[in-house]
Amino acid sequence: MPEGKLSPMEKEFSGKVAIVTGAGIGIGFEICRALSAGGASVVLNDLDASVAADAARRIDSEGKSTIATPGDASDPGFIDSLVEETVGRFGRLDIAIANAGITTYGSFLGYTVEKFQKLVALNLQGSFFLAQGAAKRMREQNTGGKILFMSSVTGHQSHPCLVPYGMTKAALRMLAKGLVGELSQFGINVNAISPGAVLTERTVGDDPNFEESWGQATPVGRPASVADVANAALFLVSEKARHITGQTLLVDGGWTSTSYVPDLQIPD
Ligand SMILES: NC(=O)c1ccc[n+]([C@@H]2O[C@H](COP(=O)([O-])OP(=O)(O)OC[C@H]3O[C@@H](n4cnc5c(N)ncnc54)[C@H](O)[C@@H]3O)[C@@H](O)[C@H]2O)c1
């Protein structure tokens, strides 16, 4: 074994089985890649079947430890089958990451019922029932487990034209807290991550100047990479975080620590 390399048995997530929703690209993909590199078997979900298949192939061309499971993560029926398929394929479930979420912009006064229902269905209903399905399985296994929600800085501070989105993301933080009382007795940790601006295929596709404009708005001078968020996710679903539950970790380069101030002339 070359120096510095870990054998498969020594990898942090060896023997663990994880589900990650909305993971064909972006943050979810990077979490799957990192979990797989850490030795986990990964069930990679995406709404788009070809995106999911391509993503799983890029992580594991032999399909032995990463499988694509296309489907709509907002649909509780699909979520049930996702958990079943995971257990059927890998025999257990240890980590569930409700990453899938849509970001729908729109003014409060113009927001439609259809847009609202689609947003709530994925960001809240999908996350809630993935947590429920996973927790039932983890309780049955009697092995404990880790559940992680993907919140957002917009669930902490308001953001123009993202009020309904921010509302769903704030609710996920409360869901993580609320489940502590019900799931700690089964050894299940529940946490959330709130990313700030993250460079992804989607954010750069929507705004080619994303890196520059959000770099200026982020105190550390750059938006997060997907790896910045995945690093935090892997910590929270690892045994290193076994005494952490009900928490939301901000990964925002300082964005929520600052507020707008006028140009002040302050003497040294
Ligand atoms: N990118 C950011 O700047 C940012 C910031 C804060 C929070 N977040 C949150 O992080 C999570 C991931 O964000 P992202 O930007 O990496 O994702 P994204 O928008 O790039 O989407 C990733 C994948 O999710 C899939 N998807 C969409 N609807 C789905 C559904 N109903 N079922 C299953 N898959 C579906 C898409 O096909 C896509 O491949 C989301 O919950 C998002 O709200 C992102």
The ligand as an ORCA input file, in Angstrom:
! r2SCAN-3c Opt
* xyz 0 1
  N     -26.095     26.469     -5.412
  C     -26.222     27.348     -4.433
  O     -25.692     28.477     -4.501
  C     -27.009     26.990     -3.190
  C     -26.983     27.878     -2.094
  C     -27.711     27.541     -0.944
  C     -28.436     26.363     -0.893
  N     -28.448     25.528     -1.974
  C     -29.229     24.286     -1.852
  O     -28.377     23.181     -2.072
  C     -29.085     22.136     -2.733
  C     -28.366     21.755     -4.017
  O     -28.232     22.909     -4.818
  P     -27.530     22.857     -6.264
  O     -27.427     24.267     -6.708
  O     -26.308     22.019     -6.191
  O     -28.651     22.071     -7.096
  P     -29.122     22.238     -8.624
  O     -30.165     23.274     -8.738
  O     -27.915     22.361     -9.493
  O     -29.841     20.834     -8.874
  C     -29.132     19.603     -8.711
  C     -29.933     18.492     -9.333
  O     -31.208     18.368     -8.708
  C     -32.078     17.774     -9.652
  N     -33.481     17.915     -9.257
  C     -34.309     18.980     -9.437
  N     -35.556     18.688     -9.027
  C     -35.511     17.410     -8.559
  C     -36.478     16.527     -8.021
  N     -37.773     16.906     -7.899
  N     -36.093     15.284     -7.661
  C     -34.800     14.880     -7.820
  N     -33.843     15.672     -8.350
  C     -34.195     16.922     -8.704
  C     -31.740     18.495    -10.951
  O     -32.118     17.706    -12.079
  C     -30.231     18.702    -10.835
  O     -29.491     17.757    -11.587
  C     -30.519     22.667     -2.949
  O     -31.350     22.237     -1.897
  C     -30.325     24.178     -2.899
  O     -31.514     24.837     -2.492
  C     -27.756     25.809     -3.108
*
